[in-house]
Amino acid sequence: MRIITDQKLSALTADLASRGADVLLISDFESNRNKNLRYVSGHPSDAHLLLFQDGSMTLIPWDQVMARQMAQVDVVLDIANFDRSYRAAVSSALRQKLGDRFTLEVLPNEKHFTVLDLQDEFPQAKFICRPDGADAGLIRARSTKTPQEIAILREGARVTDDIINLIRPFVEEHRGLKEIDLAIYLEVEMRRRGAEGVSFETLTANRDRSGMIHQVPPTSDAQLDLPGLALIDMGLWWKGYATDVTVPLIFGQLPPEQQAIVDATQRAYDKAISLIKPGALAHEIADAAITVIEQAGLNMPYSLGHGIGLEVHDPPFLRRKPTDPNMLKYWKPIVLEPGMVFTVEPGVVHTTLGGCRLENDVVVTGSGVEEITHSHVIQFK
C-alpha cells in the first residue's frame, strides 16, 4: 500500500498542473535508488512509476509478483510484453494516455540516458526538471509523517534503546575489545530483536579516529577502549523505517580540554531540544546549537540534524541559513510542524583531542518535542 495520504497526493498532482506537467516519472533501480517510488505507489523498489496529472498511476516493475502484492496503482505493465524493454513499456503507457504531445517532469536523480531515450521517442514532448518542482513537493510531503509511520518509528526507537543499553555491559565484560567487536555484537543483537538490518554501516571509533565526522573505514580492528573520547554511530531498519543514534563513549578520566568537548556537546544538545516546537524555524535551532559549540572555541563542521523515515537522511534538514547567493535563490525556511521526525546530533570534531557527538531521534508533537531514542554519554573507568 502506498504511504502518501490522499491529501498529499492531491497536492502533488495539483503542483504538477501548476507547472503545466502532464505526468511525473519516478524511477528506482539499483544504480539510482529513490524511496519516492515506495512512498507514492507502495511498490518498494526496481520500477518506473508514471504519476499522471489526474492522479492515476502506471507502474512498470521488474518483479510482477511483488507489484501485485504491494503496489497501489491503477495499471501494472509487464515488461515481458515489451521484449523486456522498460523504454518500450514506458513509451507505450505515455502514448496510450497522452499521445505524442505532453510535458513530462523528471526528478533530479533520473538517469540522463533515460531522458534522452524518451526525447528520441517523443520529439514533440517537453521535459522539465526544476528546483522548485516535484522533488520539492515530495520533500514537503515526506517531511511530516502519518500516525502510522510514527508508530513504526517509535517501535524501531524502542529496539534501538535496547541496543544502546547493551553497550556498557558488553564493553565492561570484554575489556581490550576492538572497534569491530562492538559493531558486530550490536548488529547481531539488532537482528535478534527483529530488525531488518542496519540502516547504515555501523561507525565505531576509538580516541584516534573519533575526531572525524565519519570514519573511513567505518570500523576497524583497532582497540576501542583506549583512554579518551570514542563513539559509536548506529541505526537499524524497522518495518522499512530507519533509526539513527550516536552514543559518545568516554574511557578513563578526561583532562579538562577533552571534558570541555563533552560538556559543550551536551549543552548544545540541550539547547536544541529546548527550542524544538511547532512553529520554530529549523535554521534558527541549528544556529543556536552550533553557536554553543563555537562559543566554547570548538568546531562543529556539519548540520545539526536530518529527518529519518524511509531513508536515513529523510527530510526535513536542520541546517544554518546558507550564505552563498546561489544557494539562497531556492532556499526556504523550514517551519517545524507536528509529525516531523528527525535527529538532533550536535558534536565537536577535533583532530588531536578526538571527537564527541550525541545523537537522538525526536518527534515534533503538538506542544513541543519528544525524544524517542535515549542515547547518552557512557563513561567507563
C-alpha positions in Angstrom: 0.0 0.0 0.0 1.2 3.5 -0.7 2.3 5.7 2.1 1.4 9.1 0.8 -2.0 10.4 2.0 -4.8 11.2 -0.4 -4.5 14.9 0.6 -0.7 15.0 -0.1 -1.2 13.1 -3.3 -3.8 15.7 -4.4 -1.4 18.5 -3.6 1.4 16.8 -5.6 -0.8 16.4 -8.7 -2.1 20.0 -8.3 1.6 21.1 -8.3 2.1 19.2 -11.5 -0.8 21.0 -13.1 0.5 24.4 -11.9 3.8 23.8 -13.8 2.0 22.5 -16.9 3.3 19.0 -16.3 1.0 16.2 -17.5 3.0 13.3 -15.9 5.8 12.7 -13.4 8.3 9.9 -13.9 9.7 8.3 -10.7 12.4 5.7 -11.1 14.1 3.4 -8.6 16.7 0.9 -9.7 20.0 -0.4 -8.3 22.1 2.5 -9.8 19.7 5.3 -8.8 17.6 4.4 -5.7 14.6 6.6 -4.9 12.3 6.0 -2.0 9.7 8.2 -3.5 8.7 5.1 -5.6 7.6 3.3 -2.4 6.2 6.5 -0.9 3.8 7.3 -3.8 3.0 3.8 -5.1 3.6 1.3 -2.3 6.0 -0.7 -4.5 9.3 -0.9 -2.7 11.9 -0.9 -5.5 13.1 -1.6 -9.1 10.4 0.0 -11.2 9.4 3.1 -13.2 6.2 4.9 -12.0 4.2 7.3 -14.1 2.0 9.6 -12.0 -0.4 11.4 -14.2 -1.9 14.8 -13.5 -5.3 13.2 -12.9 -3.8 11.1 -10.1 -3.8 7.8 -11.9 -0.6 5.7 -11.8 1.0 3.2 -14.1 3.8 1.0 -12.7 6.4 -0.8 -14.8 8.1 -3.1 -12.3 10.9 -5.7 -12.5 9.1 -8.0 -10.1 5.5 -8.6 -11.2 4.6 -10.8 -8.1 5.8 -8.1 -5.7 3.9 -5.4 -7.6 0.6 -7.3 -7.5 1.0 -7.8 -3.7 2.3 -4.4 -2.7 1.6 -1.7 -5.2 -1.4 0.6 -5.0 -1.7 1.8 -8.6 -4.2 1.7 -11.5 -2.1 -0.2 -14.0 0.8 -2.6 -13.8 2.6 -3.3 -17.0 4.6 -6.5 -17.6 7.9 -5.8 -19.4 7.7 -9.3 -20.8 5.1 -8.0 -23.1 7.5 -5.4 -24.4 10.5 -7.6 -25.1 11.7 -6.8 -21.6 12.3 -3.2 -22.6 11.5 -0.6 -20.0 11.7 2.1 -22.6 9.1 0.4 -24.7 6.8 -0.1 -21.8 7.1 3.5 -20.5 6.6 4.8 -24.0 3.5 2.7 -24.6 2.0 3.9 -21.3 2.7 7.5 -22.1 1.4 7.3 -25.7 -1.8 5.5 -24.7 -2.6 8.1 -22.0 -1.3 11.3 -23.5 -0.5 10.8 -27.2 2.8 12.3 -28.5 2.5 15.9 -27.2 2.8 16.3 -23.4 5.0 17.7 -20.7 6.9 15.1 -18.6 8.6 16.1 -15.3 11.5 14.1 -14.0 13.2 14.1 -10.6 16.8 15.1 -10.2 18.1 11.5 -9.8 16.6 10.4 -13.1 19.3 9.0 -15.5 20.2 11.3 -18.3 20.2 8.5 -20.8 16.6 7.6 -19.8 15.5 11.1 -20.6 17.4 11.1 -23.9 15.7 7.8 -24.9 12.3 9.3 -24.2 13.2 12.5 -26.0 14.1 10.4 -29.1 10.8 8.5 -28.7 8.7 11.7 -28.2 10.3 14.6 -30.1 7.2 16.8 -29.7 7.1 16.3 -25.9 8.5 18.7 -23.4 10.7 17.5 -20.5 11.2 19.5 -17.3 13.2 19.3 -14.0 13.0 22.2 -11.7 14.5 23.0 -8.2 11.0 24.1 -7.1 9.3 21.2 -8.9 8.1 17.8 -7.9 11.2 16.9 -5.9 10.5 19.9 -3.7 6.9 18.8 -3.4 7.9 15.3 -2.4 10.3 16.7 0.2 7.4 18.7 1.7 5.1 15.7 1.8 7.7 13.4 3.4 8.7 16.0 6.0 5.7 15.1 8.1 4.9 11.5 9.0 1.5 9.9 9.4 0.5 8.5 12.8 1.1 5.0 11.3 4.6 6.0 10.3 5.3 7.5 13.7 4.1 4.3 15.4 6.6 2.3 13.3 9.4 4.8 14.1 8.6 4.5 17.8 8.9 0.7 17.7 12.2 1.0 16.0 13.4 3.6 18.5 12.5 1.2 21.4 14.6 -1.5 19.9 17.4 1.0 19.3 17.3 1.9 23.0 17.5 -1.8 23.9 20.7 -1.9 21.8 22.1 1.2 23.5 21.6 -0.5 26.9 23.8 -3.4 25.8 26.9 -1.3 25.3 28.0 -0.9 28.9 27.8 -4.5 30.0 29.4 -5.8 26.8 32.4 -3.4 26.9 32.9 -4.0 30.6 32.9 -7.7 30.1 35.3 -7.5 27.1 38.0 -5.0 28.1 40.6 -4.7 25.4 37.9 -5.2 22.7 38.4 -4.0 19.2 36.1 -1.5 17.4 34.7 -4.2 15.2 33.9 -6.4 18.2 31.3 -4.0 19.5 29.9 -3.3 16.0 29.4 -6.9 15.2 27.8 -7.7 18.6 25.3 -4.9 18.4 24.4 -5.6 14.7 23.7 -9.3 15.6 21.5 -8.2 18.5 19.6 -5.9 16.2 18.7 -8.8 14.1 17.8 -11.0 17.1 15.2 -8.4 18.1 13.6 -8.3 14.6 15.4 -5.5 12.8 15.6 -5.9 9.0 19.3 -4.9 9.2 21.5 -1.9 9.8 20.2 1.4 8.3 23.9 2.3 7.5 27.3 0.9 8.2 27.9 1.0 12.0 30.6 3.5 12.8 32.9 2.7 15.8 35.8 5.0 16.5 38.3 5.0 19.3 40.2 8.1 20.5 42.5 8.1 17.5 39.6 8.0 15.0 36.8 9.9 16.7 38.0 13.3 15.5 36.4 12.8 12.1 32.8 13.4 11.1 32.5 10.0 9.5 35.2 7.4 9.8 36.8 5.5 6.9 36.7 2.6 7.3 33.5 2.8 9.4 35.0 0.3 11.9 38.4 -1.3 12.3 40.4 -3.8 14.3 41.9 -1.1 16.5 41.4 -1.3 20.2 38.3 0.6 21.2 38.7 1.2 24.9 41.9 3.3 24.8 41.7 6.3 27.3 39.9 9.2 25.7 36.9 10.0 23.6 35.3 7.4 21.4 31.9 6.9 19.8 29.5 4.6 18.1 27.1 5.8 15.4 24.5 3.2 14.5 20.9 2.6 13.4 18.5 -0.1 12.2 15.7 -0.7 9.7 12.4 -1.5 11.4 9.5 -2.3 9.0 11.1 -0.2 6.3 11.9 2.8 8.5 15.3 3.9 9.8 16.7 4.9 13.2 20.0 6.7 13.7 21.8 7.4 17.0 25.3 8.3 18.1 26.5 7.2 21.6 29.5 9.1 23.0 31.9 6.9 24.9 34.5 8.0 27.5 37.3 5.8 28.6 39.1 6.8 31.8 39.3 10.3 33.4 39.4 13.0 30.8 41.7 16.0 31.0 40.0 19.4 31.2 40.3 20.1 27.4 38.5 16.9 26.5 35.9 17.3 29.2 35.1 20.7 27.7 34.3 19.0 24.4 31.8 16.7 26.1 30.3 19.5 28.1 29.9 21.7 25.1 28.2 18.9 23.1 25.7 18.3 25.9 24.9 22.0 26.3 24.4 22.3 22.5 22.1 19.2 22.6 20.1 20.6 25.5 19.8 24.0 23.8 18.4 22.4 20.6 15.9 20.2 22.4 14.7 23.3 24.4 13.9 25.2 21.2 12.0 22.4 19.2 8.3 23.1 19.0 5.7 23.7 16.3 6.3 27.0 14.5 10.0 27.1 15.3 12.4 27.6 12.4 14.8 24.8 11.8 17.7 27.0 10.8 17.4 29.1 14.0 17.6 26.0 16.1 20.6 24.8 14.2 22.3 28.2 14.6 21.6 28.3 18.3 23.1 24.8 18.9 26.1 25.3 16.7 26.8 28.7 18.3 27.0 27.0 21.7 29.9 24.9 20.3 31.6 27.8 18.7 31.4 30.0 21.8 33.4 27.3 23.6 36.1 27.8 21.0 35.3 24.4 19.3 34.3 23.3 15.8 31.1 21.6 14.5 31.5 21.4 10.7 28.2 19.8 9.9 24.4 20.2 10.2 22.5 19.8 13.4 20.2 17.1 12.2 18.2 15.4 9.4 14.9 13.7 9.1 14.5 9.9 9.4 12.0 7.7 7.8 12.1 5.7 4.6 15.7 6.9 4.3 18.3 7.5 7.0 18.6 11.1 5.6 14.9 12.0 5.1 13.5 15.5 5.1 13.5 17.9 6.9 17.1 19.0 7.5 18.2 21.2 10.3 20.9 23.5 8.9 22.0 27.1 9.3 20.7 29.5 6.7 23.0 29.5 3.7 25.1 32.5 2.9 26.0 31.6 -0.6 23.9 33.7 -3.0 23.3 30.8 -5.4 22.0 28.6 -2.6 19.8 31.4 -1.3 17.9 31.5 -4.6 15.9 28.4 -3.8 16.3 28.3 0.0 13.2 28.5 2.1 13.0 28.4 5.9 11.7 25.2 7.3 8.9 25.7 9.9 8.6 22.8 12.3 5.3 21.0 12.3 3.8 18.2 14.4 4.7 14.9 12.9 8.2 15.8 11.8 10.7 13.2 12.9 14.4 14.0 12.8 17.8 13.6 14.5 19.4 16.1 16.8 23.2 15.4 16.7 25.5 18.2 17.9 29.1 17.4 18.3 32.7 18.5 18.2 35.4 17.5 15.7 39.0 17.9 16.9 41.9 16.4 15.1 44.1 15.9 18.2 41.7 15.7 21.2 39.2 13.5 19.4 35.5 14.0 18.8 32.2 13.8 20.6 28.7 13.5 19.1 25.4 13.0 20.9 22.5 12.0 18.6 18.9 11.1 19.2 15.7 10.8 17.2 12.9 13.1 18.1 9.3 13.7 17.1 7.7 17.2 17.0 4.4 17.0 19.0 1.5 19.3 19.2 3.1 21.2 22.0 6.8 20.5 21.8 9.2 17.6 21.3 9.5 14.0 22.4 12.8 12.2 22.3 12.0 8.7 21.1 15.6 7.4 21.5 17.7 7.9 24.6 21.3 7.9 23.7 23.6 9.4 26.4 27.2 9.7 27.3 28.6 6.4 28.6 31.7 6.7 30.7 34.0 3.8 31.7 36.6 3.9 34.4 
